[in-house]
Amino acid sequence: MNRSAMTTHNFVLILEGPVDGTPSDLLFEAGLDDAAVTAFDGRPALDVDRDAPSLLFAIASATTQAESVPGVRLDQRNTPCSPEPQRRR
């Protein structure tokens, strides 16, 4: 894949519960070296900055990697979302 066609996409994956018991090296080994464990609206989350050809590809690949880590479950009701506030028109 042509690296020059990549764009960095920032998004947040909301988790069902805390990942306190999940070592960060498991996230890294799963390919989430571009994600930080954080909170979004008081809920556990992964803040991801992913280089990918499209936002859809970035979200899909991060979701697959996150779900491969034991103990990490995404909240399907509210994921993913943008960390930037919505602009009013």
C-alpha positions in Angstrom: 0.0 0.0 0.0 1.3 3.4 -0.9 2.3 5.2 2.4 1.7 8.6 0.8 -2.0 7.8 0.4 -2.4 7.3 4.2 -4.1 9.8 6.4 -4.1 9.8 10.2 -7.6 9.3 11.5 -8.4 10.0 15.2 -11.3 8.2 16.8 -12.4 6.7 20.1 -13.6 3.1 20.7 -15.8 3.0 23.7 -15.3 -0.1 25.9 -17.9 -2.1 27.9 -15.7 -2.1 31.0 -12.3 -1.1 32.3 -9.2 -2.7 30.9 -7.3 -2.5 34.2 -6.5 -6.2 34.1 -5.3 -6.1 30.5 -1.6 -5.4 30.2 -0.8 -2.7 27.7 1.7 -5.0 26.0 -1.2 -7.2 24.9 -2.8 -4.2 23.2 0.5 -3.3 21.6 1.1 -6.9 20.4 -2.4 -6.9 18.9 -1.4 -3.9 16.8 -2.9 -1.1 18.9 0.4 0.6 19.3 -1.4 3.7 18.1 -4.0 3.6 20.8 -4.1 5.0 24.4 -6.4 3.7 27.2 -8.4 6.7 28.3 -11.9 7.7 29.3 -14.6 9.3 27.2 -17.6 10.8 29.0 -16.5 8.9 32.0 -16.4 5.5 30.2 -13.3 3.5 29.5 -12.1 3.9 25.9 -9.3 3.5 23.4 -8.2 6.8 21.8 -6.8 5.8 18.4 -4.6 7.7 15.9 -4.5 5.4 13.0 -2.8 5.8 9.6 -5.1 4.3 7.0 -6.4 5.0 3.5 -9.9 5.7 4.9 -11.7 6.2 8.2 -13.7 3.1 7.6 -10.5 1.0 7.2 -9.0 2.6 10.3 -12.0 1.9 12.5 -12.4 -1.7 11.1 -8.8 -2.6 11.7 -8.7 -1.1 15.2 -11.9 -2.8 16.1 -10.7 -6.2 15.0 -7.4 -5.8 16.9 -9.2 -4.6 20.1 -11.6 -7.5 20.0 -8.7 -10.0 19.7 -7.3 -9.0 23.1 -8.7 -11.1 26.0 -10.8 -9.0 28.4 -11.4 -6.1 25.9 -14.9 -5.8 24.8 -16.2 -2.9 22.7 -19.5 -1.2 23.6 -21.5 -1.8 20.4 -24.1 0.8 21.3 -21.8 3.8 21.2 -18.7 3.1 19.2 -16.8 4.6 17.5 -17.0 8.3 18.0 -14.9 11.3 17.3 -13.2 12.9 20.2 -13.6 16.4 18.7 -16.7 18.3 19.7 -19.4 18.7 17.1 -19.4 22.1 15.5 -22.6 24.0 15.4 -23.7 25.5 12.1 
